[in-house]
Amino acid sequence: MSKLLENKVFISTRPAGQSAELESLLSEESATLISMPTIEIRPLPLDEFAWLQLKNIDSFNWIVFTSPNGLKFFFARLFDLQNNYGLPEHLKIAVVGKKTAAHLECYGTSAEFINLGNTAEDFSADFINRVNVGERVLFPIGNLARSVIEDKISKKAICTRVLFYETVIPDAIKDDALQLILNDQYDMIILTSPSGCSNLLQLVSEKMDTTKLRLVCIGQTTSAEVIRSGIEPLITAGMANSQGISSAIINYFQKKQLITN
C-alpha cells in the first residue's frame, strides 16, 4: 500500500544540518526532503560592551534564550571567557519552546521557565508575570531578532540585548534544488524563518513568478513575512517545530485526498 506522500518532493530552506528530524518524519510517509539552506548562522565577534556583560553575568537575574542558536553561541563565548559553562546559582533561565530547553542539558543546566507558545508575543505575555520590577534580563540574540519580548519586559525590568550571531544568505546555494524550484518539479518549499523567506525570494524573484511558490511556514511570524511578500502560504504549521510541520503537511494532503475521492 502506497504512503500518503509517496513520490512527493519537499525542499527545506533550514540552515545546513538542521533538517534531519524533518527528513525522518517525512520519509516515514515515503516523501523526499531535499536540503537547500537559504540562511547560514555565523558567530559574531563580541565587542567591548558584549564582553563586559559576560564578565558581569552575575549582575543579571534572568537570561532569555529564544532559540537554540542564541544558546549555542552564548555558551561558546562563556567557555572562551571562563573555561567552563557554569552560571551563577541565582541566575534563572527562560526559554522559548521545548527544543531550546532540551539543548540546555548539554551545558549542565536547565530552564526555570519554558514557554510553549509559538511566538514572541506568547512568551512575553507569560514571562512578564515571572519577572520582578527592576530585575536585569540578558538577551543573547542574532542580528535579525525582533524586539517584541524586550519591548514588553522593559516596562518592568532592565533588558540588555547582546548580539552573539548573525543570519546571512549562504555563499553557495545548492543549484540542483534551486533548479527543481525554477522548473516547478517540487511539491512544497518549507520555510522556518522570515529571513529564510526573504533570501529565497532574492534567489528566485527575477527568474519566476513568486506568487506561484508553494510554501509551508513553521509559524505565524514566518507566515506573516510570506504574506507581506505578496504570497499566500499553502500551510502554516500550528506547532513551530519539525513535528508541527510534518503533521501540517500530512493533514493538508489527507484533506486533499478526501476532496479528490
C-alpha positions in Angstrom: 0.0 0.0 0.0 1.4 3.4 -1.0 2.1 6.0 1.6 0.3 9.4 1.6 3.4 11.4 0.5 4.9 8.8 -1.9 6.9 10.5 -4.7 6.4 13.9 -3.3 9.4 16.3 -3.1 9.8 18.8 -0.4 12.6 21.4 -0.2 13.8 22.6 3.2 15.4 26.1 3.5 16.7 25.5 7.0 20.4 26.0 7.8 22.7 23.2 6.9 22.5 20.3 9.4 19.1 21.3 10.8 16.7 19.2 8.6 17.4 15.7 9.9 14.4 15.3 12.1 12.0 16.7 9.5 13.6 14.4 6.9 13.0 11.4 9.1 9.4 12.3 9.7 8.5 12.9 6.1 10.4 9.8 4.9 8.0 7.7 7.1 5.4 8.8 4.6 7.8 8.0 1.7 8.4 11.6 0.8 11.7 13.0 -0.3 13.2 16.0 1.5 16.0 18.0 -0.2 18.0 20.5 1.8 18.6 23.8 0.2 19.7 26.2 3.0 18.8 29.8 2.3 20.2 31.0 5.6 23.5 30.5 7.4 24.1 31.1 11.1 27.5 32.5 11.9 29.1 33.6 15.2 29.7 37.3 15.6 32.9 38.7 17.2 31.9 40.3 20.5 32.6 44.0 21.1 33.8 45.5 24.3 30.2 46.0 25.6 29.3 42.4 24.9 32.4 41.0 26.7 31.6 43.3 29.7 28.1 41.8 30.0 29.6 38.3 30.0 32.2 39.2 32.6 29.5 40.7 34.8 27.0 37.8 34.2 26.3 37.6 37.9 24.7 41.1 37.8 21.7 39.6 35.8 18.7 37.9 37.3 17.4 36.3 34.1 18.8 35.1 30.8 16.4 34.6 28.0 17.1 32.2 25.1 14.7 32.5 22.2 16.4 29.8 20.0 19.0 27.1 20.2 21.3 29.3 18.1 21.4 32.0 20.8 22.0 29.4 23.4 24.8 27.7 21.4 26.8 30.8 20.7 26.3 32.3 24.2 27.8 29.2 25.9 30.6 29.1 23.4 31.7 32.6 24.3 31.1 31.9 28.0 33.5 29.0 27.8 36.1 31.2 26.0 35.9 33.6 29.0 36.0 31.2 31.9 36.9 27.7 30.5 33.6 26.2 31.7 29.8 26.6 31.2 29.0 27.4 34.8 26.4 30.1 35.5 25.8 31.9 38.8 23.4 30.0 41.0 20.9 32.8 41.3 20.7 33.4 37.5 17.4 32.0 36.2 17.0 30.8 32.6 13.9 31.4 30.5 13.5 29.8 27.0 11.0 29.7 24.1 10.0 26.2 23.4 10.9 22.7 24.5 13.5 22.3 21.8 15.6 25.2 23.1 15.1 23.9 26.7 16.4 20.5 25.7 19.7 22.0 24.4 20.4 23.3 27.9 21.2 19.7 29.1 24.4 19.8 27.0 25.6 22.6 29.3 24.6 21.0 32.6 21.8 23.3 33.4 18.0 23.7 32.9 15.3 26.3 32.4 13.4 27.9 35.2 10.7 29.0 32.8 9.7 27.3 29.5 7.0 29.0 27.3 5.3 26.5 24.9 3.8 29.2 22.7 4.7 29.7 19.1 5.5 33.4 19.1 7.4 36.1 20.9 4.0 37.6 21.8 3.1 34.3 23.6 6.3 34.3 25.5 6.1 37.9 26.5 2.5 37.7 27.8 3.5 34.9 30.2 7.1 35.8 31.1 6.3 39.3 32.2 4.4 37.8 35.2 7.6 35.9 36.2 9.9 39.0 36.3 10.1 41.3 39.3 10.3 45.1 39.0 13.9 46.3 38.5 15.4 42.9 37.7 18.0 42.6 35.0 17.4 40.4 32.0 20.0 39.4 29.4 19.0 38.5 25.8 21.7 36.7 23.7 20.4 37.1 20.2 21.1 37.3 16.5 21.3 40.3 14.2 17.7 39.8 12.9 16.0 39.2 16.2 12.8 41.2 16.8 12.5 43.3 19.9 8.9 42.2 20.8 9.9 40.4 24.1 12.3 43.2 25.2 9.7 45.9 24.4 7.2 44.2 26.7 9.6 43.2 29.5 11.4 46.5 29.6 8.2 48.1 31.1 9.0 46.1 34.2 12.7 45.1 34.1 16.0 46.3 32.7 16.7 44.5 29.4 20.1 44.1 27.8 20.5 42.6 24.3 23.8 41.3 23.1 24.5 40.1 19.5 26.1 36.7 19.5 25.4 35.5 15.9 24.3 36.7 12.5 22.0 35.2 9.9 23.2 35.6 6.3 22.5 34.2 2.9 24.9 31.3 2.2 27.9 31.9 -0.1 26.7 29.0 -2.2 23.2 27.7 -2.9 22.5 24.1 -4.0 21.9 24.5 -7.7 20.1 21.2 -8.2 17.5 22.1 -5.6 17.1 25.6 -7.0 16.5 24.2 -10.5 13.7 22.0 -9.1 12.0 25.2 -7.9 12.5 27.1 -11.2 11.4 24.1 -13.2 8.3 23.5 -10.9 9.5 20.0 -10.1 8.7 20.1 -6.4 5.6 19.9 -4.2 6.4 22.3 -1.4 9.1 24.5 0.0 9.5 24.6 3.8 10.3 28.0 5.4 11.2 28.2 9.1 12.1 31.9 9.4 11.3 35.3 7.9 14.9 35.6 6.7 14.7 32.2 5.0 11.7 33.6 3.1 13.4 36.9 2.1 16.5 35.1 1.0 14.5 32.6 -1.1 12.7 35.4 -2.9 16.0 37.1 -3.5 17.2 34.0 -5.3 14.2 33.4 -7.5 12.3 36.7 -7.9 13.9 37.6 -11.2 13.5 34.1 -12.6 9.9 33.2 -11.9 6.5 34.4 -10.7 7.0 34.1 -6.9 3.2 34.2 -6.3 3.2 30.6 -7.6 5.6 29.3 -5.0 4.1 26.5 -2.9 5.2 27.4 0.6 4.9 25.8 4.1 5.6 28.1 7.0 6.7 27.0 10.5 4.5 29.5 12.3 2.7 32.8 12.2 5.8 35.1 12.2 7.2 33.4 9.1 3.7 33.2 7.5 3.3 37.0 8.0 6.5 37.6 6.2 5.4 35.5 3.3 2.0 37.3 3.1 3.8 40.7 3.2 5.8 39.5 0.2 2.5 39.0 -1.7 2.3 35.2 -1.5 -0.4 33.1 0.2 1.2 30.2 2.0 -0.3 26.8 1.4 0.2 25.8 5.1 1.1 27.4 8.4 2.0 24.9 11.0 0.3 25.1 14.3 3.4 23.9 16.2 6.7 25.7 15.5 8.8 22.6 15.2 9.6 19.7 12.8 6.7 17.6 14.2 4.3 20.5 13.6 5.5 21.0 10.1 5.2 17.3 9.3 1.8 17.0 10.8 0.5 20.0 9.0 1.8 18.7 5.6 0.2 15.3 6.2 -3.1 16.9 7.3 -3.1 19.0 4.1 -2.7 16.0 1.8 -5.2 14.0 3.7 -7.8 16.7 3.2 -6.8 17.0 -0.4 -7.2 13.2 -0.9 -10.7 13.3 0.7 -11.8 16.0 -1.7 -10.4 14.2 -4.7 -12.1 11.0 -3.7 
